[in-house]
Amino acid sequence: EDAPAIDIPQMECELGRTRIHTETIENPSGQEVVLKHRSTNKINFKVLQQRIVLPPLDSVDVQFEYSPSTLGQKEQAQVVIEHPTVGQWVYNLTGIGLHPTEVKNVSVVAQVNRAVSNTISFRNPFLEATQATMMLECDEASRGAFTLLNKKPKLHVGPLGSVQIPYSFCPSSMAQVTANLVVTVTKPQGNLAWTYRLQGIAEAPTDSTVHIFTTRAREALDVLYPLTLIGLDLGPKERPSEVLTCRLDIPSQYQGIMTKCCDVKLSESPGGTQGDGQRVSLAVRFVPLRPFTCLCSLVVSKASGGRWRFDCRFEATEPDVDDTITIESPLNKPASVAFRLANHTPAYAEFDAFFDAESAYEFSVTPTNGVLEPQGSAGTTFLVTYTPVEYGKTVTGKLIIQTEEVYWSYAVRGVHPKYTAPVITKSRLQTHLSREVQSQMASAQAQRQKKNFLKQNIAQARQQAQ
């Protein structure tokens, strides 16, 4: 059975703006469904989500957007969100358009004496074409800095159409200037005006120098770094730390780690002097806990106007190894060494453990990932294994264990068991013959000698002849 229609409280919105209303839809079924939606008045009321996915036995927020097209008249629509399995939800929406009063702020940045052009998008909220008149309101300070680039002061805008209003900004000094761009439409109810406040920020010429801050991981870098702010003009009683502010524009992938390990702020010059009036000191504290390199921008702003941008590189190099692990194992037999490691803070942290690319393949570590136990606990156990496959020189490797914030490294050496040559005190073999044995051997050898019968016969013949 479908739920009864839901009446949404009347929404009020200025012409040219939008109003958002959020409703929650629950899924009573155990399957995921994709909801379809339709509106009886798509001009004024629509559902922001193109595709509404409702998880099983869960809920999802649906956003309705109201954009008025009339002044002071009630506008209404019925929005239906449905699916064959879970049924439909019907919402009755009403709204009314109000006179535009909100001032929209628009910022533009340009270098001194260098013009920058930009555009403002104006949307005609009415269902009929209209003529829009543009007028730039400037004070003495901003006169000449802003210029409308339209050749005609009036623009024709179609029904529910949009036009781009071009303008330029060219600051003559390091100061912030403002101007109002007023777009006026004449209606029977009176003139309607939309105001855009243009905030022009003068920026110093780009500094081509890359300011480098380098230290080893797990070591602190505290330095007072000098900077020159070209065009800075301080009053006799103004101090840089009071009228200037600074911040780092950090890429999103380094936002977390840089926020925790880096602090940059303006400081008084050494000795309390102001120097040449354009030179300031930057107090930099950089305490990284793991190696990384971050390229970011340092932005120095002056309260009364003016901005300086510097390119910076924060580099944390690899620290010395925390320890050396030596593992002894015979050929083709694995040997292991176990140790425990806890996080540097009293909180659990996900880790990765691995050997770097230059390590010998005979090494392995377990576990390779998981959760590191907090500081003060027994710690997570790591098992390093060495399995030699050939004889030769000592093999080495570098074990790295790292979390999102911290980095540990260990030098691992794999060796074979040391061979010790035997020491002989006396011979186990008898190498000399006794005299009795020598005599027996000589007799036996004499008996084995061959007789010369020819010589013996000749001798006997000679005796008989005599």
Secondary structure, 3 states (H helix, E strand, C coil): CCCCCEECCCEEEECCCCEEEEEEEECCCCCCEEEEEEECCCCCEEECCCCEEECCCCEEEEEEEECCCCCCCEEEEEEEEEECCCEEEEEEEEEEEECCCCCEEEEEEEECCCCEEEEEEEECCCCCCEEEEEEEEECCCCCCCEEECCCCCEEEECCCCEEEEEEEECCCCCCEEEEEEEEEEEECCEEEEEEEEEEEEEECCCCCCEEEEEEECCCCEEEEEEEECCCCCCCCCCCHHHHEEEEEECCHHHHHHHHHHEEEEEECCHHHCCCCCCEEEEEEEECCCCCEEEEEEEEEEECCCCEEEEEEEEEEECCCCCEEEEEECCCCCCEEEEEEECCCCCCCEEEEEEECCCCCCCEEEECCEEEECCCCCCCEEEEEEECCCCCCCCEEEEEEEECCCCEEEEEEEEECCCCCCCCCCCCCCCCCCCHHHHHHHHHHHHHCCCCCHHHHHHHHHHHHHC
